[in-house]
């Protein structure tokens, strides 16, 4: 999960809240806002106390790793004009009153810019998740037309 909100609770217990609404306690103190967590979620059936409910499920959440938000990491843009693109973070520009800006570059060298809230980290050197066949690279309109023409000529 991305979009971590890390804080300290009662008795200085570190905890964080994710974008999906999960609250995790006793997290590593090196986890900061914007990092991506890899969480292993297991659910086991257990006997329910209620007579009309046969089984209840106990859910256990365990953090198996995290990716720090810093330059050189691989990110996936989830919102905005560049939504769906994948690229390596080249530079993070900090701003005081407005949101920070991330400069990214995809694997064929196209550069693009987005807000830091729109970036979801997916790996250090390579992607930890499966990507579609285009691998998050957006092709320009001229190149798309050329590819379509080449496919039509190849069919003839």
N, C-alpha and C positions, 0 to 999 in steps of 0.2 A: 504494500500500500504506500502511496505517496502522500504528501501533504501532512507531515507529522506536526503535531502541536505538542512539544515536549515541555513538561513542567515538573515541579516537585510538590507532593501532597503532604499529608500529615506525617510527622516524624521523618521528614526529608526522604520519602519514598519516591524515586523517580518513576514517572508514568508518562505515556504519550497517547494521543488520540489520532486515529488515521482518518483519511477522507471517507472511508466506507463506514465510519461510525464505531469502530472497535476501540476500546480502551485497554491498553496493555500496561500492567504494573511491573515493577522491578526490571526496567529496561536498562541497557547499557548507557552510561552517562555521556558517551561520545556521540549518541544519536541526537541530531539537531533538526530544526525545522527545515523541511524541504528534502530530507533524505528519504530514500526508498527502503522499506522493510520487506524482507522475505519471511513470511509467516507460514508455519506448518500448522494446519488446523485438523484435529482429529476429533471425531465424535463417536462415543461408545454408548450402546443402549444400556439403560439401568432400570431397575424396577421402579414403577411410579407409586407415589403415596395415595394417589386418587383412585377410586374404585372404577370409574368409567374410562380411565386411561390405562392401557396395558403397559406401554413402555414410555419412558422419558429418555432423553439423550443428554449426556454430559459432554460438553465441548471443551477441549483443551487447546490452547493457543501457545505456540512456542516460536520465538524468533530464531530463525536459523542463519540469518545474515542481514547485512544492510549495505547499501551503496550510498556513499557520501556525495552530496551535491557540490561538485567542484569541476574545474576545467579538465578536459580530456576524457570525461565520462560519456557514455552513449545514452542519448535521450530520445524519447518519443513525444511528439507534440500532440496533446490531447484536445486542445481547443484553439479557436482563432482561425485566421486566414491560412496558416500553415498546418492545420490539423491533419494528422495522419502521416506526417513526415518524420523520418528518423535521421539523426545526425549526431556528430560528435561536438561537444561543447568546446568552443574555442576561447570565449571570453565572457565573463559575467560583469556587467556594468552596474555598479551600485548607485542608487538614487535615494535621496532623503525622504521626500514626501510622496513620490509616486513609486510604482512597482519597478523592481529591478529588471534589466533587459539582458537576455541571453543571446549571444551570437553563436550560430551553429553552422556546421558544414556537413553535407551528406557525403556518401562514399564516392560519388563521381565528381565532387568538387563544387557543387552548387552551394552558395552561401545564403542563409536566411536568418531573420531576427524574430524573436518572440518574447513575451513576458515570461518571467520566471515561474509564475503560477501555472502556466500552460505546459511545463516540461515535466515528464514522468521518466525517471531514470530507469533504464532497462539493462544496463551492464557496464562493466569496467572496460575491458578490451573487446569483448564480443557480446552479443545479445543473450540474455538469460531467458528470453521468451521466444516463441516461434513467430517469425514474421512472414508476411505474404510474399508472393513471388516477386513483386517489385521492390521488396526490402525497404519500403518507406521512401523511395526516391521518386520525386515528381518530375516528369519529363515536360519540357516546354511544348507549346502548341505546335511550333514548326517541326520539332522532332517527331511528335505524334503523327502529323500528316505524312511525313516521309516514311514512317514505319508502315502506315496503312497502305500507301502507294506501293511499297516494296512487297507487302503481302499479296496485294492484288496482282502484281506482275509475276510473282512466284507461282500463283495458282494457274496462270495462263499457260 
